[in-house]
Amino acid sequence: MINGNLLRDALISAANTLAAEKQAVDALNVFPVPDGDTGTNMSMTIGNAGRELARLGDTTVTAAADTAASAMLRGARGNSGVILSLLFRGLSKGLKGMDEADGTALAAALEMGVDAAYKAVMKPTEGTILTVAREAAAAGKAAALADNDALSVWTVICDEADASLARTPDLLPQLKKAGVVDAGGRGLCIILRAMKDVFEGGAVKEGGVAVSAAPQKAVSAAGSFETDIHFAYCTEFIVARENDNDPLKLRAFLESVGDCVVVVDDDDIIKVHVHTNDPGRVLHEAIEYGSFETVKVENMRLQHQNAAWVGGDGGAEIAPPAPAEATEEFGFVAVAAGEGLQGLFSDLGCAQVVSGGQTMNPSTEDILQAIEATPAKVVYVLPNNKNIILAAEQAIPLASREVHVLPTRSVPQGMSAMLAFDPTASVEENLLMMGKAADSVSVGQLTFAARDSDYEGKNIKEGQILAMDSGKLAFVENDLMKALGKLAKSLIQKRKSAGEDTAFVTLMYGEDVTEEEATAALDIVKSKVGDDVEVTLLSGGQPVYYYILSVE
């Protein structure tokens, strides 16, 4: 049997193990474009759980799994991180109400996570982390029928995960051609094996992710925080739903007796976080919705006093900001990297612009905080990157207001979507119009190869210029300006062949491009698109991409 302390330690060890091996996982990425790499995103996701778990004392399997799932959900970064968080969210649901877990419970819980992950991905691709998790869970379920011992079942899960990983090149030709296995699958195998080592009695691997049980340092300085605590008790609990009472009523009550309210209605449970001066009253109200599974009440004033006594290095919880009052009917949150691009979204009416993009995938928590800081009843979120869409979607059930994520995959798509917004139209009408506007934009990007690669028949060398057409590799060049002219001409011709006219081209230059170079680039684009097309030059200040072309 696996008890709570063992599961807690196993997950901490897994977080530290992956942190040490994340660069090796990153190196497996086939596509050479510099981005928020798989190993880094998965490490940051499980690392968030490692830090939270390190604060737990003696615990149950339920509490350890819940803590890990909640932390991973909020800390999820990139598609691989979100999928990892969903796997462990399923594990949390499957282990609900257990002090210890046997092999059957572990395998069934992992299978629940696999189901959740597949449902979250619009077009699941086999030969990825999804396949590795699915086949490992199925092998574990079958093994439990013969031997219900937890360690035996987990060993089978690890063995099948490794075998499945070895088969990923047979399912994805690009992996076979590059001579590598799937990066996300490799990250998952590292996590499962690290957990097994602890289950077998091995030592918890130490590292930079979760080596101390000390809480995070408070944002406020010692001495001033005391006066800011209007509600002293941080109260958190999980209620198993046993009736049809509306959780919105519970939220309304909590907001009347406290602040920093978060209520997550998650199928068969309700998760609550609130700061209040009367936790007993809060718990008395919550019991009307079902029975308690976990309860935690902490005196933040006492925590802060203890932290100040030892020098202010821990103690007081960093409270989530209170949601902004919904004074507007609608609002926008966009993700963008670069001062110029962020300024453009602000000028278009975005209440909050989250810093992020390639190489900097924001977490679900980052996006959630931006949503909560937006003073609107309905919030539209523009991820503007394919690797951020899933993380943004995970914030929807966590938010205190209505949220809609438009699956914008680039900055030009996000800008076009915002320009199409009609304040007099309904939410459904706007989602349709904004989606069509985003899809109508042709997007070109110029970046560099982060590593040598053989991708889609192209022998790519580190440092070469990569021309991207709507997120796909169009061609490789050695000269940046030559690549820019070629890409601009290609985008115009492609639209013409599809029967689409071009009236505007916007050229956004990045942080590594000088004004002189940008002016020369403008002349090149003008010479390629024709006199009847208006070309605008903007300083985006974006990292990674030398130029972004928006063609409409």
C-alpha positions in Angstrom: 0.0 0.0 0.0 1.1 3.6 -0.7 0.4 6.0 2.1 0.1 9.8 1.9 3.6 10.5 3.1 5.1 8.1 0.6 3.1 9.7 -2.2 4.1 13.2 -1.1 7.8 12.3 -1.0 7.6 10.5 -4.3 6.1 13.5 -6.1 8.7 15.8 -4.5 11.5 13.5 -5.7 10.0 13.4 -9.2 9.8 17.2 -9.4 13.5 17.4 -8.4 14.5 14.6 -10.7 12.8 16.2 -13.8 14.3 19.6 -12.9 17.8 18.0 -13.1 17.0 16.3 -16.5 14.8 18.9 -18.2 17.5 20.0 -20.6 17.9 16.5 -21.9 14.2 16.4 -22.4 14.2 19.7 -24.2 16.9 18.4 -26.5 14.4 15.8 -27.8 12.2 18.4 -29.4 12.2 17.8 -33.2 11.1 21.3 -34.3 14.1 23.6 -34.1 12.2 26.8 -33.4 13.1 28.3 -30.0 10.1 28.0 -27.7 8.9 27.1 -24.3 10.4 23.6 -24.5 8.7 20.5 -23.2 11.1 19.5 -20.4 11.2 23.0 -19.0 7.4 23.4 -19.1 6.8 20.0 -17.5 9.4 20.7 -14.9 7.9 24.1 -14.0 4.5 22.4 -13.7 5.4 19.6 -11.4 7.8 21.9 -9.6 4.9 24.0 -8.5 3.4 20.8 -6.9 6.8 20.0 -5.3 6.9 23.3 -3.5 3.3 22.9 -2.2 3.9 19.3 -1.1 7.0 20.2 0.8 4.9 22.2 3.1 2.7 19.2 4.1 3.4 17.3 7.3 1.9 13.9 7.8 -0.8 13.4 5.3 -3.2 11.0 3.5 -3.1 9.8 -0.1 -6.1 12.0 -0.8 -4.6 15.2 0.6 -1.2 14.6 -1.1 -2.9 13.9 -4.5 -5.2 16.9 -4.1 -2.4 19.2 -3.2 -0.3 18.1 -6.2 -3.3 18.3 -8.6 -4.3 21.8 -7.5 -0.7 23.1 -7.7 -0.1 21.5 -11.1 -3.4 22.9 -12.5 -2.5 26.4 -11.5 1.2 26.1 -12.4 0.6 24.3 -15.8 2.7 25.8 -18.6 2.6 24.8 -22.2 0.6 21.9 -23.7 2.9 19.3 -22.1 2.5 20.9 -18.7 -1.3 21.1 -19.0 -1.5 17.4 -20.0 0.7 16.5 -17.1 -1.6 18.4 -14.7 -4.6 16.7 -16.1 -3.1 13.3 -15.6 -2.5 14.1 -11.9 -5.9 15.7 -11.6 -7.3 12.3 -12.6 -5.1 10.6 -10.1 -6.5 13.0 -7.4 -10.1 12.1 -8.3 -9.3 8.4 -8.4 -7.7 8.5 -4.9 -10.5 10.5 -3.4 -11.3 9.6 0.2 -8.3 7.2 0.7 -5.7 7.2 3.4 -3.7 4.6 1.4 -3.8 3.2 -2.1 -3.3 -0.2 -3.5 -2.4 -1.2 -7.1 -5.9 -1.3 -8.3 -6.6 2.2 -7.1 -3.4 3.6 -8.6 -4.0 2.2 -12.0 -7.7 3.2 -12.1 -6.8 6.7 -11.0 -4.1 7.1 -13.7 -6.7 5.9 -16.2 -9.0 8.7 -15.1 -6.2 11.2 -15.7 -5.7 9.7 -19.2 -9.4 10.2 -20.0 -9.3 13.8 -18.9 -6.2 14.6 -20.9 -7.6 13.1 -24.1 -10.8 15.0 -23.7 -8.9 18.3 -23.2 -6.9 18.0 -26.5 -9.0 18.8 -29.5 -7.0 16.6 -31.9 -5.0 14.0 -29.8 -1.9 12.9 -31.5 -0.7 9.4 -31.0 3.0 8.9 -30.4 3.1 11.5 -27.7 2.8 11.7 -23.9 -0.9 10.8 -24.3 0.0 7.5 -25.9 2.6 6.7 -23.2 0.2 7.5 -20.4 -2.7 5.6 -21.9 -0.7 2.4 -22.6 1.0 2.6 -19.1 -2.4 3.0 -17.4 -3.9 0.1 -19.3 -1.0 -2.2 -18.5 -1.2 -1.2 -14.8 -5.0 -2.0 -14.7 -4.4 -5.4 -16.2 -1.5 -6.1 -13.8 -3.7 -5.3 -10.8 -6.0 -8.1 -11.7 -3.2 -10.6 -11.1 -1.4 -8.8 -8.2 -2.9 -5.9 -6.4 0.4 -4.9 -4.7 0.9 -1.2 -5.2 4.6 -1.4 -6.0 4.2 -4.3 -8.4 1.5 -2.4 -10.3 3.5 0.8 -10.4 6.5 -1.2 -11.7 4.4 -2.5 -14.5 3.2 1.1 -15.2 6.8 2.3 -15.4 7.9 -0.6 -17.6 5.1 -0.2 -20.1 5.6 3.6 -20.2 9.2 3.0 -21.1 8.2 0.5 -23.8 5.5 2.8 -25.1 8.0 5.6 -25.3 10.4 3.5 -27.3 7.5 2.9 -29.8 6.7 6.6 -30.3 9.0 6.9 -33.4 6.9 4.2 -35.1 3.8 6.4 -34.6 5.3 9.8 -35.6 7.6 9.7 -38.7 9.3 13.0 -37.7 10.5 11.3 -34.5 11.9 8.4 -36.4 13.6 10.6 -39.0 15.3 12.7 -36.2 16.2 9.5 -34.3 14.5 10.6 -31.1 11.6 9.6 -28.9 8.7 11.9 -27.9 9.9 14.6 -25.4 6.7 14.7 -23.4 6.6 11.0 -23.1 10.2 11.0 -21.9 9.3 13.6 -19.2 6.5 11.4 -18.0 8.7 8.3 -17.8 11.2 10.2 -15.7 8.5 11.3 -13.3 7.0 7.7 -13.0 10.4 6.1 -12.4 11.4 8.7 -9.9 8.2 8.0 -8.0 8.9 4.3 -8.1 12.3 4.7 -6.6 10.8 6.3 -3.5 8.0 3.7 -3.4 10.8 1.1 -3.2 12.3 2.8 -0.2 14.8 5.0 -2.0 15.8 8.5 -0.8 14.0 11.6 -1.9 16.1 13.3 -4.5 17.0 16.8 -3.4 17.2 19.7 -5.7 16.1 23.3 -6.3 12.4 22.6 -6.7 11.3 21.4 -3.3 14.1 21.0 -0.8 12.5 22.9 2.1 9.2 22.9 3.8 9.3 26.6 4.4 6.4 28.6 2.9 7.1 31.3 0.3 8.2 34.7 1.5 5.5 37.2 1.9 5.2 40.0 -0.6 4.8 42.6 2.1 7.7 43.8 4.3 7.8 42.7 8.0 6.0 45.3 10.1 3.7 46.6 7.4 1.9 43.3 6.6 0.1 43.2 9.9 -2.0 46.2 9.2 -3.0 44.8 5.8 -4.6 41.7 7.2 -8.2 42.5 7.5 -9.2 38.8 7.7 -6.9 36.8 9.8 -7.7 33.1 9.0 -6.8 31.5 5.7 -9.5 28.8 5.4 -9.3 26.1 2.8 -11.5 23.0 2.4 -12.9 20.4 0.0 -16.6 19.4 0.3 -17.9 16.2 -1.3 -21.1 17.3 -3.1 -24.1 15.5 -1.6 -27.0 17.6 -2.9 -28.0 20.2 -5.6 -27.3 23.3 -3.5 -25.9 26.0 -5.8 -22.2 26.7 -5.1 -22.8 30.3 -6.4 -24.8 30.8 -3.2 -21.8 29.6 -1.2 -19.5 32.0 -3.0 -21.9 34.9 -2.3 -21.9 34.0 1.4 -18.2 33.8 1.6 -17.8 37.2 -0.1 -20.0 38.6 2.7 -17.7 37.3 5.5 -14.2 37.5 3.9 -12.1 38.2 0.9 -9.7 36.4 -1.6 -12.6 34.0 -2.3 -12.0 31.2 -4.7 -14.8 28.6 -5.2 -14.1 25.7 -7.8 -17.2 23.6 -8.6 -15.4 20.5 -9.8 -18.0 17.8 -10.6 -18.4 15.8 -7.4 -16.5 18.2 -5.1 -16.3 21.9 -4.2 -12.9 23.4 -3.5 -12.9 26.6 -1.4 -10.3 29.2 -0.4 -11.3 32.2 1.6 -9.7 34.7 4.1 -12.1 35.4 7.0 -12.3 36.3 10.7 -14.9 33.6 11.4 -13.8 30.2 10.0 -16.3 28.4 12.1 -19.2 30.3 10.5 -17.7 29.5 7.1 -17.5 25.8 7.8 -21.0 25.8 9.3 -22.3 27.2 6.0 -20.3 24.8 3.8 -21.6 21.7 5.6 -24.9 22.4 3.9 -23.4 21.3 0.6 -21.9 18.0 1.7 -19.3 16.4 3.9 -15.8 17.7 4.4 -12.9 15.8 2.8 -10.2 18.2 3.9 -10.1 21.3 6.1 -7.2 23.7 6.7 -7.3 26.9 8.8 -4.2 29.0 9.3 -3.8 32.2 11.3 -1.9 34.5 8.9 -1.2 37.1 11.6 0.6 34.5 13.7 2.4 33.1 10.7 3.7 36.6 9.9 4.8 37.2 13.5 6.8 34.0 13.4 8.3 34.9 10.0 9.4 38.3 11.2 10.9 36.8 14.4 13.2 34.6 12.3 14.0 37.3 9.8 11.0 37.4 7.5 11.9 34.4 5.3 8.6 32.6 5.5 5.4 32.2 7.3 2.7 34.3 5.8 0.8 33.0 2.9 1.0 35.0 -0.4 -2.7 35.6 -0.8 -4.3 35.6 -4.2 -5.5 39.1 -5.1 -9.1 39.8 -4.5 -11.1 39.6 -7.8 -11.7 43.0 -9.3 -15.3 44.3 -9.1 -17.1 43.6 -12.3 -17.9 47.2 -13.2 -17.9 46.6 -17.0 -19.9 44.2 -19.2 -16.9 42.8 -21.0 -13.1 42.9 -20.9 -10.1 41.4 -22.5 -6.9 39.6 -21.5 -4.1 39.0 -24.0 -0.8 37.3 -23.9 2.1 39.0 -25.7 5.9 39.4 -25.3 7.6 42.7 -26.1 6.8 46.2 -24.9 5.5 47.3 -28.3 3.1 44.4 -28.8 1.9 44.7 -25.2 1.3 48.4 -25.8 -0.7 47.6 -28.9 -3.0 45.3 -27.1 -3.5 47.9 -24.3 -4.4 50.5 -26.9 -6.9 48.1 -28.4 -8.7 47.9 -25.1 -7.1 45.0 -23.2 -7.4 45.5 -19.4 -4.6 43.0 -18.7 -1.7 41.9 -20.9 0.1 38.9 -19.7 3.8 38.8 -20.6 4.5 35.6 -22.5 4.8 33.8 -25.8 7.6 31.7 -27.3 10.1 30.6 -24.6 7.9 32.2 -21.9 4.7 30.2 -21.7 2.7 31.8 -18.8 1.0 29.4 -16.3 -2.7 28.9 -15.8 -2.3 30.9 -12.6 -0.7 33.8 -14.4 -3.7 33.9 -16.8 -6.2 33.4 -14.0 -4.8 36.3 -12.1 -5.1 38.5 -15.1 -8.7 37.4 -15.6 -9.6 38.1 -12.0 -8.0 41.6 -12.2 -10.2 42.5 -15.2 -13.2 44.4 -14.0 -15.7 42.8 -16.3 -18.6 40.3 -16.1 -17.4 38.5 -19.3 -13.7 38.2 -20.1 -12.3 37.2 -23.5 -8.8 35.7 -23.4 -6.5 35.8 -26.4 -3.5 33.4 -25.9 -1.9 34.3 -29.2 0.3 31.2 -29.1 -0.7 27.5 -29.8 1.3 26.4 -26.8 -0.7 28.7 -24.4 -4.2 27.9 -25.5 -4.6 24.8 -23.2 -3.2 26.6 -20.2 -5.7 29.5 -20.8 -8.6 27.0 -21.1 -7.8 25.5 -17.7 -8.4 28.9 -16.1 -12.1 28.9 -17.2 -13.5 26.8 -14.3 -11.3 28.5 -11.8 -12.4 32.0 -12.5 -15.1 34.0 -10.6 -16.6 35.4 -13.8 -17.6 34.2 -17.3 -14.5 33.5 -19.4 -14.1 32.6 -23.1 -10.8 31.6 -24.6 -10.4 32.4 -28.3 -7.8 29.9 -29.7 -5.6 32.6 -31.3 -2.3 31.2 -32.3 -0.4 34.4 -33.1 -0.3 38.1 -32.2 -1.8 39.2 -35.5 -4.7 36.8 -35.0 -5.3 38.3 -31.6 -5.2 41.9 -32.9 -7.6 41.1 -35.7 -10.0 39.4 -33.3 -10.1 42.4 -31.0 -10.7 44.8 -34.0 -13.7 42.6 -34.9 -15.3 42.9 -31.5 -18.7 44.6 -31.5 -19.8 45.9 -28.0 -23.5 45.8 -29.1 -23.4 42.1 -30.2 -24.0 39.1 -28.0 -21.2 36.9 -26.6 -22.0 34.2 -29.1 -22.0 36.6 -32.0 -18.7 38.1 -30.9 -17.1 34.7 -30.6 -18.1 33.9 -34.1 -17.0 37.3 -35.6 -13.7 37.3 -33.7 -12.9 33.8 -34.7 -13.6 34.5 -38.3 -11.4 37.6 -38.2 -8.6 35.7 -36.6 -8.8 33.0 -39.2 -8.7 35.5 -42.1 -5.3 36.8 -41.2 -2.2 35.4 -42.9 0.7 35.3 -40.5 4.4 35.1 -41.4 7.3 34.9 -38.8 11.0 34.9 -39.1 13.2 33.4 -36.4 16.3 31.3 -36.1 17.1 27.6 -35.6 17.9 26.9 -32.0 19.5 23.5 -32.9 20.6 21.3 -35.8 17.6 19.4 -37.1 16.3 17.3 -40.0 12.7 18.4 -40.2 10.3 17.7 -43.0 13.0 16.9 -45.4 15.0 20.0 -44.6 18.5 19.7 -43.2 18.6 22.6 -40.8 21.7 24.0 -39.1 21.7 26.0 -35.9 21.5 29.7 -36.5 19.8 29.5 -39.9 16.8 31.7 -40.6 13.4 29.9 -40.4 10.5 31.3 -42.3 7.1 30.3 -40.8 3.8 30.5 -42.6 0.8 30.3 -40.1 3.0 28.4 -37.6 4.4 25.9 -40.2 7.9 25.9 -41.5 7.8 27.3 -45.1 11.5 27.4 -45.9 15.1 27.9 -44.6 17.4 30.7 -45.5 20.8 32.0 -44.6 20.1 35.7 -45.1 17.4 37.4 -43.0 16.5 40.1 -45.5 16.3 37.7 -48.4 14.1 35.5 -46.3 11.8 38.5 -45.4 11.3 39.4 -49.1 10.6 35.8 -50.1 8.1 35.3 -47.2 6.2 38.5 -47.9 5.8 37.6 -51.6 4.8 34.1 -50.7 2.1 35.2 -48.4 0.6 37.6 -50.9 0.6 35.0 -53.7 -0.9 32.3 -51.5 -3.8 34.6 -50.7 -4.3 35.5 -54.3 -4.4 31.8 -55.3 -7.1 31.3 -52.7 -9.1 34.2 -54.2 -8.4 36.5 -51.2 -7.4 40.1 -51.7 -4.7 41.9 -49.7 -5.2 45.5 -48.6 -2.9 45.8 -45.5 0.4 44.4 -44.4 1.8 45.1 -40.9 5.5 44.5 -40.3 6.4 44.1 -36.6 10.1 44.1 -35.8 11.6 42.5 -32.7 14.0 43.4 -29.9 17.1 42.3 -31.9 16.3 44.5 -34.9 17.6 48.1 -35.0 15.4 51.0 -36.4 17.8 51.3 -39.4 17.4 47.6 -40.1 13.6 47.8 -39.7 13.4 50.7 -42.2 15.4 48.7 -44.7 13.0 45.7 -44.1 10.0 48.0 -44.7 11.4 48.9 -48.2 11.9 45.2 -49.0 8.3 44.3 -48.1 6.9 47.2 -50.0 8.8 46.1 -53.1 7.3 42.6 -52.9 3.6 43.3 -52.1 2.8 45.9 -54.8 1.8 49.6 -54.8 -1.9 48.9 -54.0 -1.1 47.4 -50.6 -0.6 49.6 -47.6 2.4 48.5 -45.4 2.8 49.7 -41.8 5.9 49.3 -39.7 5.6 48.8 -36.0 8.1 48.3 -33.2 6.9 45.1 -31.5 10.0 44.5 -29.3 9.2 40.8 -29.3 11.9 38.3 -28.5 12.7 35.2 -30.6 11.1 36.5 -33.8 13.0 39.1 -35.9 9.9 40.0 -37.9 6.2 39.2 -37.7 4.1 39.8 -40.8 0.3 40.3 -40.6 -1.4 40.2 -44.0 -5.1 41.1 -44.4 
